[in-house]
Amino acid sequence: MTTLASEPFHGFCSPKSFRVGGVDKNRWGMQKRVAINTMSATNSRKQGITCSSNDNVPDTATLLSDPPRIPYNNTAPLVDALRASALKDVASFHFPGHNRGQAAPPSLSNITGISTFIHDLPELPELDDLFSPKGVILEAQTKAAELFGASQTWFLVGGSTCGIQASIMATCSPGKTLILPRNCHISAISGLVLSGAIPKYVTPEYSPEWDMPGGITPCQVEKSIKELEAEKKTVAAVLVTSPTYHGICSNISEIASVCHSYGIPVIVDEAHGAHFAFHSKFPCTSLQQGADIVVQSTHKVLSSLTQSSMLHMSGNLVDRDAISRCLQTLQSTSPSYLLLASLDATRAQLSENSETIFSEAMDLATEAKSSMGNINGISVLDPSCFSSVFPAIDPLRLTIGVSKLGISGFRAAEMLCEMHVVPELEGRQSVTFVVNLGTTRKHVQMLLSAVTQLSSVFYGHGSACSNKITAISPFVDISLGLSPREAFFAKKMKVGIRESCGMISGELISPYPPGIPVLVPGEVVNEAVLTYLQEMKRMGAVISGASDHGLSSLIVCDI
């Protein structure tokens, strides 16, 4: 695979340099194929199928006697195999208990259609084995690796969470050190607990104006490596979150160059960047920039079913068999073939028109961002909002600041939902929207109209100081009293929230979304963290992970 690790990094890939899986992107259009469509609930309804009781659920042969008039070929092997298996007229004496829809719960099948249950099949011989793939799953994963530019790809049915956990477990043995940003996702913390690795946190730049952490820099990573070397500690791996939930990208190319000079593998949590390979104006993918392991949530901006993700590998710094063993430990032994097939179908969808599939979404996002910047009291996030040099922000991620309106992001999101505009993420001072393949011009018009209405209600009406937000960084004065694993298994006790200051946290507390932990097991509780958490709660954030959601008490380690 060709990477850009040794070349100057400019944040975006030009069409000439953009290669995925060894194939020039501008040649992909010659390889278009017909996508595979499976029978939908709509088709079921057109055939007069109802599910009001178990008695009127037709048998499988009757239901699938008139398949869709769409040409099928081998572009999505797992989808083809699933469909062929569902077509068989067999007596099923195996799991799941709904028996190919014969006993489907009507309350759900009336919503999803009986076809969902008919295709909800287990690990039948013709459907291959996720943990020892030799047939259609192996073929589907190989096709995905080729498209995304990996040497090997694994399908995940436990979301990117299990991919991050497996990546950490495969590279970090107990007692070794993992360098990672303090604004990592909670899955990285659970990976530390599972592996027994010791964290060396890199504190990202924090923007008080946006109440938002940025990425991390190559200099920060190299500084951490040298500090650990001076302490004679072994760095097992470096984990980077890029892009962040808000779309901020780190310079993976230079970070990988630094790490590889020390023989250290780079893991990238690219959960929010699975689409980067499919438009020349998107930031470069982490695989293109030389990352060794990349975990992507294929269900986020791309179109697979929720909870389905992919883990991609490149290079030879990481043991492939170790990744497979860790995934087998973490994933269900009864994986959903609907989730697996959705990954294969999404890959086939992208392969059809990889050059242009995101063109409309890109145009709509650009239009929305430009128009949003002209609305009174609304600011738009861009790389200049941070003093550190971050190469790019995902063009499909639109984050607006609402502090000049005198309201919080939580309040703004609540009002937008009342106007039938649902954002992806809200914070103390901002709201984030994501444009995807299903976004239409009507959606963008609704968004702009709703934000304009917010502005007309609040801007210039003397409310700008009525809801003043204190700038507090949650990532200051971080001190480890125990490793996350030690704290997870330590004896615990409950104390009053103010009494906890100076004690070692026994629980992981995170405003959700975005799922970035503010307090991690093993960290010493300090005043800044307590103030930040209570401020977030006051402004309407959901506090996840805390045993006391009211934050009047805290679980600490009893040592």
C-alpha positions in Angstrom: 0.0 0.0 0.0 1.2 3.5 -0.8 1.2 5.9 2.2 1.9 9.6 2.4 3.8 9.4 5.7 7.0 10.7 4.1 5.4 13.4 2.1 4.4 16.9 3.2 0.9 16.8 4.8 -1.6 19.4 3.7 -4.7 18.0 5.3 -6.4 17.0 2.1 -5.5 14.6 -0.6 -5.3 15.8 -4.2 -7.0 13.5 -6.8 -3.6 12.7 -8.3 -2.1 11.4 -5.0 -5.2 9.8 -3.7 -4.8 6.0 -3.8 -6.9 3.4 -2.0 -5.9 -0.2 -2.1 -3.3 0.5 -4.7 -5.8 1.8 -7.2 -5.9 5.4 -8.4 -9.1 7.0 -7.3 -9.6 8.6 -10.8 -9.8 5.0 -12.2 -12.4 3.8 -9.9 -15.2 5.0 -12.1 -14.2 2.3 -14.6 -15.0 -0.4 -12.0 -18.6 0.5 -11.3 -20.8 -2.5 -10.5 -24.5 -3.1 -9.9 -25.3 -2.8 -6.2 -27.1 -5.6 -4.4 -30.5 -4.9 -2.9 -32.3 -7.3 -0.6 -36.0 -7.6 -0.2 -37.3 -4.8 2.0 -40.2 -4.3 4.3 -41.8 -2.2 1.5 -41.6 -5.2 -0.9 -43.2 -7.3 1.8 -46.1 -4.8 2.2 -46.5 -4.7 -1.6 -47.0 -8.4 -1.6 -49.8 -8.1 1.0 -47.8 -9.6 3.8 -49.1 -8.7 7.3 -48.0 -9.8 10.7 -50.9 -9.1 13.0 -50.7 -12.6 14.4 -48.5 -15.7 14.1 -51.2 -17.4 12.1 -51.0 -15.1 9.1 -47.2 -15.1 8.8 -46.5 -16.8 5.5 -43.9 -19.5 5.1 -40.5 -18.5 3.7 -41.0 -20.1 0.3 -44.2 -18.2 -0.3 -42.8 -14.9 1.0 -39.7 -15.1 -1.3 -41.4 -16.6 -4.4 -41.2 -13.3 -6.3 -37.8 -11.8 -5.7 -37.0 -8.2 -6.6 -36.2 -7.5 -10.3 -32.8 -6.3 -9.6 -29.8 -8.0 -11.2 -27.6 -9.9 -8.7 -23.9 -10.5 -9.0 -21.0 -11.1 -6.8 -20.3 -7.5 -5.7 -21.6 -8.2 -2.2 -20.8 -11.9 -1.5 -22.1 -11.9 2.1 -25.4 -10.3 1.1 -25.8 -12.8 -1.8 -25.2 -15.7 0.5 -27.6 -14.4 3.1 -30.3 -13.9 0.5 -29.7 -17.4 -1.0 -29.8 -19.0 2.4 -33.1 -17.3 3.3 -34.6 -18.5 0.0 -34.1 -22.2 1.0 -37.3 -24.1 1.8 -36.0 -25.9 4.8 -37.3 -27.2 8.2 -35.3 -25.1 10.7 -34.4 -26.8 14.0 -31.8 -24.2 14.9 -31.6 -20.8 16.6 -32.9 -18.1 16.6 -36.2 -19.0 18.1 -38.3 -16.9 15.8 -37.6 -19.6 13.2 -37.1 -17.5 10.1 -40.0 -15.3 11.0 -42.5 -18.0 11.8 -42.7 -16.8 15.4 -41.7 -13.1 14.8 -43.2 -10.8 17.5 -46.0 -8.9 15.6 -45.3 -5.6 17.4 -41.9 -5.5 15.8 -42.4 -7.3 12.5 -45.3 -4.9 11.8 -42.7 -2.1 11.9 -39.7 -3.7 10.3 -41.4 -6.1 8.0 -41.1 -9.9 8.2 -38.1 -9.9 5.9 -35.9 -8.7 8.7 -36.6 -11.9 10.6 -36.3 -14.1 7.6 -32.8 -12.9 7.0 -31.8 -13.0 10.7 -29.9 -16.2 10.3 -27.2 -17.8 12.5 -23.8 -19.2 11.5 -25.0 -21.7 8.9 -22.4 -23.5 6.9 -23.0 -21.4 3.8 -22.7 -18.2 5.8 -19.2 -18.8 7.0 -17.7 -18.2 10.5 -16.8 -14.7 11.6 -13.9 -15.9 13.8 -12.5 -18.4 11.3 -13.6 -17.0 7.9 -12.9 -19.1 4.9 -15.9 -18.3 2.6 -18.2 -15.4 2.0 -17.1 -13.4 5.1 -13.5 -13.7 4.2 -14.3 -12.6 0.6 -16.4 -9.7 1.9 -13.6 -8.6 4.3 -11.0 -8.9 1.5 -13.1 -6.6 -0.7 -13.4 -4.1 2.1 -9.6 -4.1 2.7 -9.0 -3.4 -1.0 -11.5 -0.6 -1.0 -10.3 1.1 2.2 -6.6 0.6 1.5 -5.8 -1.9 4.3 -3.7 -5.1 4.2 -6.4 -6.8 6.2 -9.9 -5.8 7.4 -12.1 -7.3 10.2 -15.8 -6.8 10.4 -17.1 -5.8 13.8 -20.5 -6.3 15.3 -19.7 -4.7 18.6 -19.2 -1.2 17.2 -15.9 0.6 17.2 -15.8 0.1 20.9 -14.7 -3.6 20.6 -12.3 -2.6 17.8 -10.5 0.0 20.1 -10.4 -2.5 22.9 -9.0 -5.2 20.7 -6.4 -2.9 19.3 -5.2 -1.9 22.8 -5.2 -5.5 24.0 -3.3 -6.7 20.9 -0.5 -4.2 21.3 -0.3 -3.6 25.1 0.5 -6.2 27.6 0.0 -5.6 31.4 2.3 -2.9 32.8 3.3 -1.5 29.4 2.5 2.1 28.5 -0.1 3.4 26.1 0.2 7.0 25.0 -3.2 8.5 24.2 -5.1 11.8 24.3 -7.0 12.6 27.4 -10.1 13.3 25.3 -10.2 9.8 24.1 -13.5 7.8 23.9 -14.5 5.7 26.9 -13.7 2.6 24.9 -10.0 3.4 25.2 -10.3 3.5 29.0 -12.1 0.2 29.1 -9.3 -1.1 26.8 -6.8 0.0 29.5 -8.8 -1.9 32.1 -8.9 -5.0 29.9 -5.2 -5.0 28.9 -3.7 -3.8 32.2 -1.7 -1.1 30.3 -0.7 2.1 32.0 -1.8 5.4 30.4 0.4 8.3 29.5 -2.1 11.0 28.7 -1.4 13.7 26.2 -3.5 16.8 27.1 -5.0 18.3 23.9 -5.4 22.0 23.5 -8.6 23.2 25.0 -10.6 26.1 23.5 -12.6 27.9 26.2 -14.5 29.8 23.6 -15.9 26.6 22.3 -15.6 24.4 25.4 -13.9 21.9 23.1 -10.6 20.0 23.0 -8.7 19.8 19.8 -6.4 17.1 18.4 -2.8 16.3 19.5 0.4 17.2 17.8 3.5 15.2 16.8 5.6 17.3 19.2 3.4 16.2 22.1 3.7 12.6 21.1 7.5 12.7 20.8 7.8 14.5 24.1 5.8 11.8 25.8 7.9 9.1 24.2 11.1 10.7 25.4 9.8 11.3 28.9 8.9 7.6 29.2 12.2 6.5 27.8 14.0 8.6 30.4 11.9 6.8 33.1 12.9 3.5 31.4 9.3 2.6 30.6 8.2 0.7 27.6 5.9 2.4 25.1 3.7 -0.3 23.6 1.6 1.8 21.3 0.2 5.3 20.6 -3.5 5.9 20.2 -4.8 9.0 18.4 -8.4 10.1 18.1 -8.7 11.6 14.6 -11.1 13.1 13.7 -12.6 14.0 17.0 -16.4 14.0 17.4 -16.3 17.6 16.2 -14.3 16.6 13.1 -10.9 18.0 14.1 -8.1 16.0 12.5 -4.6 15.4 13.9 -1.5 15.2 11.7 -1.4 11.4 11.6 1.3 11.4 8.9 3.9 13.1 11.2 2.7 11.3 14.3 3.2 8.0 12.5 6.6 9.1 11.3 7.7 9.9 14.9 6.3 6.7 16.3 7.7 4.4 13.6 11.2 5.9 14.2 11.0 4.3 17.6 9.3 1.1 16.4 6.0 2.0 18.0 2.7 1.1 16.3 0.0 3.8 15.8 -3.7 3.0 16.5 -6.2 5.6 15.2 -9.7 5.9 16.5 -11.2 7.0 13.2 -14.7 6.2 14.2 -15.9 9.5 12.7 -13.9 9.4 9.5 -14.9 6.2 7.7 -16.0 8.3 4.7 -12.7 10.1 4.2 -11.6 7.8 1.4 -14.4 8.9 -0.9 -14.0 12.5 -1.9 -10.8 14.3 -2.9 -11.7 17.3 -0.6 -12.0 15.1 2.5 -9.0 14.9 4.8 -6.5 12.1 4.1 -7.4 8.8 5.7 -5.3 7.5 8.6 -4.3 4.4 6.5 -3.0 6.7 3.8 -0.9 8.5 6.4 0.8 5.4 7.7 -1.3 4.3 10.7 -0.9 0.6 11.7 -4.4 0.0 13.0 -7.5 2.1 12.1 -11.0 1.5 13.6 -13.9 3.0 11.8 -17.6 3.3 12.6 -19.0 2.4 9.2 -22.5 3.1 10.5 -21.8 6.8 11.3 -21.5 8.8 8.1 -21.6 5.7 5.9 -24.7 3.6 5.6 -24.3 0.3 7.5 -26.5 -0.6 10.4 -25.9 0.8 13.8 -23.3 -1.1 15.8 -21.5 -2.3 12.7 -17.9 -1.2 12.2 -14.5 -2.2 10.7 -11.0 -2.6 11.9 -8.3 -2.1 9.3 -4.6 -3.0 9.6 -1.6 -2.0 7.6 2.2 -2.7 8.0 3.8 -5.4 10.0 4.3 -3.8 13.5 1.2 -5.5 14.9 0.6 -9.2 15.1 -2.5 -10.0 13.0 -3.2 -13.2 14.9 -3.3 -11.2 18.2 -5.9 -8.9 16.7 -8.0 -11.9 15.7 -7.7 -13.5 19.1 -8.7 -10.3 20.9 -11.7 -9.8 18.7 -12.8 -13.3 19.3 -12.5 -12.6 23.1 -14.6 -9.4 22.8 -17.2 -10.1 20.2 -20.4 -12.1 20.5 -20.2 -15.8 19.5 -23.6 -15.3 17.9 -22.9 -12.3 15.6 -25.8 -10.7 13.7 -25.6 -11.5 10.0 -27.8 -8.5 9.3 -25.0 -6.3 10.8 -22.3 -8.2 8.9 -24.3 -8.1 5.6 -24.8 -4.3 6.1 -21.0 -3.8 6.1 -20.7 -5.8 2.9 -23.6 -3.9 1.3 -22.2 -0.6 2.3 -18.8 -1.5 0.8 -20.6 -2.5 -2.5 -22.6 0.8 -2.4 -19.3 2.8 -2.2 -17.6 0.7 -4.8 -20.2 1.6 -7.4 -19.5 5.3 -7.6 -16.7 6.0 -5.2 -15.6 9.1 -7.1 -19.0 10.9 -6.9 -21.0 9.3 -4.1 -20.3 12.2 -1.7 -20.4 15.0 -4.2 -23.9 16.1 -3.4 -23.4 15.8 0.4 -20.2 17.9 0.0 -22.0 20.6 -1.9 -24.8 20.8 0.7 -22.4 20.9 3.6 -20.4 23.7 1.9 -23.6 25.7 1.2 -24.9 25.2 4.8 -21.6 26.3 6.3 -21.4 29.4 4.2 -24.9 30.4 4.9 -24.6 29.7 8.6 -21.7 32.1 8.9 -24.0 35.0 7.8 -26.6 34.4 10.6 -26.4 37.0 13.4 -24.9 35.6 16.6 -23.8 32.3 15.0 -20.1 31.4 14.7 -18.8 28.4 12.7 -16.0 26.2 13.9 -12.8 26.1 11.7 -9.2 25.2 12.3 -8.3 28.8 13.2 -10.3 28.4 16.4 -7.2 26.7 17.9 -3.6 28.0 18.2 -2.1 24.6 17.4 -1.9 23.7 13.7 -4.5 21.1 12.9 -4.6 20.1 9.2 -8.3 19.9 8.7 -11.8 19.7 10.0 -14.2 17.2 8.4 -16.1 19.2 5.8 -19.3 17.2 6.5 -19.2 18.2 10.2 -20.9 21.6 10.9 -20.4 22.9 14.4 -21.9 26.3 15.3 -21.3 28.4 18.4 -24.3 29.9 20.1 -22.8 31.8 23.1 -23.5 35.2 21.5 -27.2 34.3 21.6 -26.9 34.0 25.4 -28.1 30.4 25.4 -26.3 27.1 25.9 -25.9 24.5 23.2 -28.2 22.2 25.2 -30.9 24.8 25.1 -30.3 25.5 21.4 -30.5 21.8 20.6 -33.8 21.5 22.5 -35.3 24.3 20.6 -34.1 23.0 17.3 -35.7 19.6 18.0 -39.0 21.4 18.6 -38.6 22.8 15.1 -38.0 19.3 13.7 -34.2 19.7 13.2 -32.3 17.1 15.2 -28.5 17.7 15.7 -25.9 15.0 16.4 -24.2 16.6 19.4 -24.7 19.5 21.7 -22.3 21.1 24.3 -22.2 24.0 26.7 -21.5 26.5 23.9 -22.1 24.7 20.6 -24.2 22.4 18.5 -22.9 20.0 15.9 -24.7 18.7 12.8 -23.5 16.0 10.4 -24.3 15.9 6.7 -24.4 12.4 5.2 -25.5 10.6 2.1 -29.1 10.9 3.0 -29.1 14.6 3.6 -31.3 16.6 1.1 -31.5 20.2 0.2 -34.8 20.3 2.1 -33.0 19.2 5.2 -30.4 22.0 4.8 -33.1 24.6 4.2 -34.9 23.4 7.4 -31.6 23.7 9.3 -30.9 27.2 8.1 -34.5 28.3 8.8 -34.4 26.9 12.3 -31.1 28.5 13.2 -32.2 31.8 11.7 -35.3 31.6 13.9 -33.1 31.0 17.0 -31.1 34.1 16.1 -34.2 36.3 15.7 -35.4 35.2 19.1 -32.2 35.7 21.1 -29.6 37.8 19.2 -29.4 41.4 20.4 -32.2 41.1 23.0 -29.9 41.7 25.9 -29.7 38.0 26.9 -26.0 37.6 26.0 -24.9 38.0 29.6 -27.9 36.3 31.2 -26.4 32.8 30.8 -22.7 33.4 31.2 -20.7 30.2 30.8 -17.5 29.9 32.9 -14.6 28.7 30.9 -13.3 25.5 32.7 -11.1 22.9 31.1 -11.9 19.4 32.3 -8.4 18.2 31.5 -6.1 20.1 33.9 -3.9 18.9 36.7 -4.5 15.2 35.9 -2.8 13.0 38.4 -2.9 9.2 38.5 -3.3 7.5 41.9 -3.8 4.0 40.4 -3.9 2.5 37.0 -7.4 2.2 35.4 -7.3 -1.6 35.9 -6.2 -1.3 39.6 -8.9 1.2 40.3 -11.6 -0.8 38.5 -11.0 -3.8 40.7 -10.2 -1.9 43.9 -12.5 -1.9 46.9 -14.9 1.1 46.6 -16.9 3.4 48.9 -19.3 6.2 48.4 -18.6 9.7 49.7 -20.1 13.1 49.3 -19.1 15.0 46.1 -17.1 17.6 47.9 -15.5 15.1 50.2 -14.2 13.2 47.2 -11.7 16.0 46.3 -8.2 14.5 46.6 -9.4 10.9 46.6 -9.0 8.4 43.8 -11.9 8.0 41.5 -13.5 4.5 41.3 -15.8 5.3 38.5 -15.8 6.6 34.9 -18.0 9.7 34.5 -18.7 11.2 31.1 -21.2 13.7 29.8 -22.8 11.9 26.9 -22.5 12.4 24.1 -19.7 12.8 23.1 -18.6 10.0 25.5 -15.3 11.6 26.5 -14.6 10.8 30.1 -14.1 13.7 32.4 -13.2 11.5 35.3 -11.4 8.2 34.9 -10.9 5.3 37.4 -7.6 5.8 39.0 -7.4 9.6 38.6 -7.2 11.9 41.6 -10.4 13.9 41.9 -9.7 17.7 41.8 -11.8 20.8 42.2 -11.7 21.7 38.5 -13.3 18.4 37.5 -16.0 18.6 40.1 -16.9 22.2 39.0 -16.9 21.2 35.3 -19.2 18.2 35.9 -21.7 20.2 38.0 -21.7 23.0 35.5 -22.4 20.5 32.7 -25.3 19.0 34.7 -26.7 22.4 35.5 -26.8 23.2 31.8 -28.6 20.1 30.9 -26.0 17.5 30.0 -26.6 13.8 30.6 -24.0 12.5 33.0 -23.2 8.9 32.0 -21.4 6.3 34.2 -21.9 8.0 37.5 -23.6 5.8 40.1 -25.3 9.0 41.4 -26.7 10.8 38.4 -27.5 13.8 40.6 -23.7 14.1 41.4 -24.3 14.6 45.1 -21.9 11.7 45.8 -19.1 9.9 44.1 -17.6 6.4 44.2 -13.9 6.4 45.2 -11.3 3.8 45.8 -11.1 2.7 49.5 -7.3 2.4 49.9 
